[in-house]
Amino acid sequence: MSSIFEKEKIAIERLRTFAPEGEPYHLCYSGGKDSDCIRILAELAGVRHEIHHNLTTVDAPETMQYVKSIPGVQIDKALDQNGNHVTMWRLIVKKKMPPTRMVRYCCKELKEQGGKGKLKITGVRTAESRSRKENGGLVKILKKPVTVQKAAERFGVDYEITPKTGVVLNLDNDASRRLVEHCYRTTSTMLNPILDWTDQDVWEFLHHYGCQANPLYQCGHKRIGCIGCPMQGGKGMKKDFANYPKYKAAYIRAFDRMVKAHPEKYLKWKTGIDVYKWWIGDDPDQLSFFDEEEM
Ligand code: SF4
């Protein structure tokens, strides 16, 4: 098993191998521990990069304060086609349902929009989730899979197709680099230099470089996410709302606006509180919504 020093060397090499010529990487910075690793690694590798944080509008205030303390960070707002700021509150009304584990429209619209035409660096690690194990890779290229496959064959690159239709490369060799260089401007291409790092690697690395990381870790948080994220389940959501009651009130107001804007759509929900109870798992008729829902 590699030590963290060996893994650090490999990650730096990966960053240097794929560094775009003549322009910076787009470094996706969430304010969590993994994104601190890629930020420090990009410095150590001496590669040009811009640090971008996507404003979700439901990040914890502690996270926003920490993100703002990072030198050079750019905070990007999601904008719609008319240039209006897309917030979680507006999305809820537009999508006519709260975000759920199955329908995570907010990730797509609030977190994954930045860096078009740029080569992105992410802190994705396989140790973090099963879906990442199934869909991850050292390089992941989304969009235009057929075109990318054709180019991969032309360049002689070993690739895999993942269940979510991404093209994945696992070797940091010259052929992979040429393919990435060829594709990244017209696709969504992500380099995941710490894909194989464990939690222990991450903390060892951050401690070695004196990075304190997001203060929420010191309050017992294992992961840094949005307030009320449905991915953590009802128990975690309730804990969030006990800690951040203003956000609970804001979600209920958004649900209220949603119900008022589309009253014909909901059989049981009359108020934002009804939706909220269903959402956090306090409604005995939990499944009824999906029976009638079509997105
Ligand atoms: S609330 Fe959860 S699902 Fe939604 S953007 Fe945040 S992390 Fe993604």
Residues whose N, C-alpha, C, O or C-beta is under 5 A from the ligand:
A	BS01	SF4	P99 R104 C106 C107 G225 C226 C229 P230
